[in-house]
Amino acid sequence: MFGLSGLLKTSAGRGKHYYEKLTDGQKLLYKSLSPGIESLAGEIKLPLRPLNEISLVLNCILLDNPMIFYVTSFNMLSDLHKQKCIVRPEYKYSPSLIKQSLATVLKYMQVFDVVKSRSDIDKEIFVHDFCLNNYTYDYSFNDYSFSVLGPVFNKTAVCDGISKFVKLSLDYLGVYSLVVHGKAKNPANANDDVMERHAWNIVEIEGKTYHLDVTFDLSLKDKVNRYDYFNLADQDIKKEHSIVGRVPECATVGNDYFSVNSMVAYSPVELDKFIEKGLMHGKKNIVVKLKNVKDTETIVAKVLSLAQQQYGRIYKCSGMVEVKYNSSQLVFEISFM
């Protein structure tokens, strides 16, 4: 057995959210299936259980353990007389390739050593920014892109691969997190109201839990990194996300990236001062979150007008201004050209 236990520190012994949600009987299945899969066993003997229950437990194992990227299905033989069953995992790759890939992924994690001694919020920001600065979204839907292999080997992934990589990285750094599945409306497609299957993370920072959607921030990135979905409360994430399953409540409001870093404007006057301050410091790209907004269409025109006026006042000339905005989270990116 070359198992994964002990290779990663998962949040001071925590990090198995989906295991904790199982019944006692299902936890026993988890404890039998997990080491068998980690050791690449061809057959795993279990007490006789329904197929759908074993499938549920396998899914929990995969969500809790991003390093198990090499199995997604199984076959089962049931002995009704002896009340036992044999599970045969279907491995996606050869044993040698799996072991080689595991070693590569673990070595890759060392890139996060530079923040190992820092605070949990610093670790979270580093992981978030590392993903935005190094990866792209894979619209070709390569098989690797649904696991941590996508970011590590191809520098591209879909939401499944990105959220699993985020969990793996935070596990490595000792920050509690989990992968969340559900549906969401992509903010990068403002005119598309379709809710599609989606995956993101919940993280625990200083004893409080928040939603973190690195994939959505990646989709919004243009000239600067975006933090629209960094440490949101339930009431904010649910503006375009719906959650499947039971996950920790994220009740704390006001600890999102913009609030913590004083990048919020509550009125046109505050917005005007925020833009002025940014321009005075030579910024060509200003990102701000607006609150207390009732009419989005009106405020969009107001943001553009204030930006043009401030640019003309400070630089004594007219200039091109572009305003991109996330209408759901009311985050505005103002670019001066």
C-alpha positions in Angstrom: 0.0 0.0 0.0 1.3 3.4 -0.9 -1.7 5.3 0.5 -2.2 9.0 0.9 -2.7 9.1 4.7 0.0 11.2 6.3 1.2 12.8 3.1 -1.0 15.8 3.6 -2.0 17.6 6.8 -5.7 18.2 6.4 -6.5 21.1 8.7 -5.3 19.7 12.0 -6.9 16.3 11.4 -10.1 17.8 10.0 -11.2 18.3 6.4 -13.4 15.3 5.9 -16.7 17.1 5.8 -18.6 14.6 3.7 -17.4 11.7 5.9 -18.9 13.4 8.9 -22.3 13.6 7.2 -22.6 9.8 6.8 -24.4 7.4 9.0 -22.3 5.1 11.3 -22.7 2.2 8.8 -21.7 4.4 5.9 -18.7 5.6 7.8 -17.5 2.0 8.1 -17.9 1.6 4.3 -15.9 4.8 3.8 -13.1 3.5 6.1 -12.9 0.2 4.1 -13.3 1.7 0.6 -10.8 4.6 1.0 -7.6 2.6 1.9 -8.5 0.0 -0.7 -8.7 2.6 -3.4 -5.6 4.4 -2.2 -3.7 1.1 -2.5 -5.1 0.5 -5.9 -6.7 -2.8 -4.8 -8.4 -4.7 -7.6 -11.1 -6.0 -5.2 -12.4 -4.6 -1.9 -14.5 -6.9 0.3 -17.4 -5.2 2.1 -20.6 -6.2 4.0 -23.5 -6.5 1.6 -24.9 -3.0 1.0 -27.1 -1.5 -1.7 -25.3 -0.3 -4.9 -26.6 3.3 -4.5 -25.2 3.5 -0.9 -21.8 2.4 -1.9 -22.0 4.9 -4.8 -22.9 7.6 -2.3 -19.9 6.7 -0.1 -17.5 6.7 -3.0 -18.7 10.2 -4.0 -18.0 11.4 -0.4 -14.5 9.9 -0.6 -13.8 11.7 -3.8 -15.0 15.0 -2.5 -13.0 14.7 0.7 -9.8 13.5 -1.0 -8.8 15.5 -4.1 -5.7 13.3 -4.4 -8.0 10.4 -5.4 -8.3 11.5 -9.0 -7.9 8.2 -10.6 -11.2 6.4 -10.0 -14.8 7.5 -10.6 -16.7 4.3 -10.9 -16.9 0.6 -9.8 -18.5 -2.7 -10.4 -19.9 -4.9 -7.7 -20.5 -8.6 -7.1 -23.0 -9.4 -4.3 -23.2 -12.7 -2.4 -26.7 -12.8 -1.0 -26.1 -16.0 0.9 -23.0 -14.8 2.7 -24.3 -11.2 2.9 -21.0 -9.9 1.5 -20.0 -8.0 -1.7 -16.9 -7.4 -3.7 -16.3 -3.9 -5.1 -14.0 -3.6 -8.1 -12.9 0.0 -8.6 -12.4 1.1 -12.2 -9.1 2.9 -12.3 -8.7 5.5 -15.1 -4.9 5.1 -15.4 -2.2 2.5 -15.0 -0.8 2.0 -11.5 2.6 3.3 -12.6 1.0 6.5 -14.1 -1.1 7.0 -10.9 1.9 6.7 -8.6 4.0 9.0 -10.8 1.2 11.6 -11.0 0.7 11.5 -7.2 4.4 12.2 -6.7 4.3 15.1 -9.1 1.2 16.6 -7.5 2.7 16.3 -4.0 6.0 17.9 -5.2 3.9 20.7 -6.9 2.4 21.6 -3.5 5.8 22.9 -2.4 5.0 26.1 -4.3 2.8 27.0 -1.3 5.6 26.6 1.3 6.3 30.3 1.1 3.1 31.0 3.1 3.1 28.1 5.4 3.9 30.2 8.4 1.5 33.0 7.6 -2.2 33.5 8.7 -5.0 31.5 7.2 -6.4 34.5 5.4 -3.0 35.2 3.8 -2.8 31.5 2.7 -6.3 31.7 1.2 -5.4 34.9 -0.7 -2.2 33.3 -2.0 -4.0 30.2 -3.2 -6.7 32.3 -4.9 -4.2 34.6 -6.6 -2.0 31.7 -7.6 -4.9 30.1 -9.5 -5.9 33.4 -11.2 -2.3 34.2 -12.2 -1.4 30.7 -13.5 -4.5 28.9 -14.8 -7.2 29.3 -17.4 -10.7 27.8 -17.7 -10.7 24.7 -20.0 -13.4 25.1 -22.6 -12.3 21.9 -24.3 -13.2 19.9 -21.2 -10.2 17.7 -21.2 -10.4 14.6 -18.9 -7.6 16.0 -16.7 -9.5 19.2 -16.2 -12.0 17.6 -13.8 -9.4 16.8 -11.2 -6.2 18.3 -9.7 -4.3 17.0 -12.7 -5.7 19.8 -14.8 -4.0 22.7 -13.0 -0.8 20.7 -12.2 -0.1 19.3 -15.6 -2.0 21.5 -18.1 -2.5 24.8 -16.2 -6.2 24.7 -17.1 -9.3 23.1 -15.6 -13.0 23.4 -15.2 -14.8 24.2 -11.9 -14.5 20.7 -10.6 -10.7 20.6 -11.1 -10.2 24.1 -9.8 -12.3 23.6 -6.6 -10.5 20.3 -5.9 -7.1 22.0 -6.4 -8.1 24.8 -4.1 -9.1 22.3 -1.4 -5.9 20.3 -1.9 -3.8 23.4 -1.6 -5.6 24.6 1.5 -5.4 21.1 3.0 -1.6 21.3 2.4 -1.5 24.6 4.2 -3.7 23.4 7.1 -6.7 25.5 6.3 -10.1 23.8 6.6 -12.1 23.7 3.4 -14.5 21.6 1.4 -15.8 21.3 -2.2 -19.4 22.4 -2.8 -21.5 21.2 -5.6 -24.6 22.9 -7.0 -25.7 25.2 -9.8 -24.8 28.7 -10.7 -25.2 31.5 -13.3 -21.9 32.6 -14.7 -21.3 36.3 -14.1 -19.1 36.5 -17.2 -22.2 35.9 -19.3 -24.4 38.7 -18.1 -27.2 38.0 -20.6 -27.4 34.3 -19.8 -29.8 33.3 -17.0 -29.2 29.6 -17.4 -28.2 27.8 -14.1 -25.5 25.2 -14.9 -23.8 22.6 -12.7 -21.0 24.2 -10.8 -18.4 23.5 -8.0 -16.7 25.9 -5.6 -15.4 25.9 -2.0 -16.3 26.7 1.5 -13.4 27.8 3.7 -13.0 28.4 7.4 -11.0 31.5 8.4 -10.6 32.4 12.1 -13.5 30.1 13.1 -16.0 31.4 10.5 -17.0 29.8 7.3 -17.3 31.6 3.9 -17.9 30.7 0.2 -14.9 31.0 -2.1 -15.5 30.6 -5.9 -12.1 30.8 -7.6 -13.5 29.7 -10.9 -15.9 32.7 -11.1 -13.2 35.1 -10.1 -11.0 33.6 -12.8 -13.7 34.0 -15.4 -14.0 37.7 -14.5 -10.3 38.5 -14.5 -9.1 40.8 -17.2 -6.6 43.5 -16.4 -6.6 42.9 -12.6 -7.4 40.0 -10.3 -11.0 39.9 -9.2 -12.3 39.0 -5.7 -16.1 39.1 -6.3 -16.5 35.7 -4.8 -13.9 35.8 -2.1 -15.4 34.9 1.4 -19.1 35.6 0.8 -21.9 34.8 3.1 -24.8 32.6 2.2 -27.0 35.5 1.4 -24.5 36.9 -1.1 -23.5 33.6 -2.8 -27.1 32.6 -3.3 -27.7 35.5 -5.6 -26.6 33.3 -8.4 -25.6 30.0 -6.7 -27.8 27.1 -5.5 -26.3 24.5 -3.2 -26.8 20.7 -3.4 -26.4 18.8 -0.1 -25.7 19.8 3.4 -22.8 22.2 3.9 -21.7 24.5 6.8 -23.7 27.7 7.2 -21.9 30.8 6.1 -23.7 33.4 8.1 -21.0 36.1 8.6 -21.7 39.2 6.5 -19.1 41.9 5.9 -15.9 39.9 5.8 -15.7 39.7 2.0 -12.6 40.9 0.3 -13.9 44.3 -0.6 -15.3 45.1 2.9 -12.1 44.0 4.7 -9.9 46.0 2.3 -12.1 49.2 2.4 -13.1 48.9 -1.3 -16.8 49.5 -0.7 -18.8 52.7 -1.6 -22.2 53.2 0.0 -23.2 56.4 -1.9 -22.3 58.3 -5.0 -20.3 60.7 -2.9 -18.2 57.8 -1.5 -17.8 56.4 -5.0 -16.6 59.7 -6.3 -14.0 60.0 -3.6 -12.9 56.3 -4.2 -12.3 57.0 -7.9 -10.5 60.3 -7.2 -8.2 58.5 -4.7 -7.4 55.8 -7.2 -6.6 58.2 -10.0 -4.4 60.4 -7.7 -2.4 57.2 -6.9 -1.9 56.6 -10.6 -4.2 53.6 -10.9 -5.5 52.8 -14.4 -7.8 50.1 -13.1 -10.0 50.6 -10.2 -12.3 48.0 -8.7 -15.0 48.8 -6.2 -18.0 47.2 -4.7 -21.2 49.2 -4.3 -23.8 48.8 -1.6 -27.3 50.3 -1.0 -28.0 50.2 -4.7 -31.6 50.0 -5.8 -31.4 50.7 -9.5 -28.5 48.9 -11.2 -29.0 50.5 -14.6 -29.0 54.0 -13.2 -25.8 53.4 -11.1 -23.9 52.0 -14.1 -24.4 55.3 -15.9 -23.5 57.1 -12.7 -20.2 55.2 -12.3 -19.2 56.0 -15.9 -20.1 59.7 -15.5 -18.1 60.1 -12.3 -15.1 58.3 -13.7 -15.1 60.6 -16.8 -15.5 63.7 -14.7 -12.7 62.7 -12.2 -10.3 61.8 -15.0 -10.9 65.1 -16.8 -10.5 67.1 -13.5 -7.2 65.4 -12.5 -5.5 65.0 -15.9 -7.0 68.1 -17.5 -8.1 66.2 -20.6 -10.7 63.7 -21.7 -9.9 60.0 -21.9 -11.5 56.7 -22.7 -13.2 55.0 -19.8 -14.4 51.4 -19.7 -16.7 50.1 -17.0 -17.2 46.4 -16.5 -19.6 45.3 -13.8 -20.9 42.2 -12.0 -24.6 43.0 -11.8 -25.3 40.3 -9.2 -22.5 41.2 -6.7 -22.4 44.9 -7.8 -18.6 44.9 -8.3 -17.4 47.5 -10.8 -14.0 47.5 -12.6 -13.2 50.9 -14.0 -10.4 51.1 -16.6 -8.8 54.3 -17.9 -7.1 54.3 -21.3 
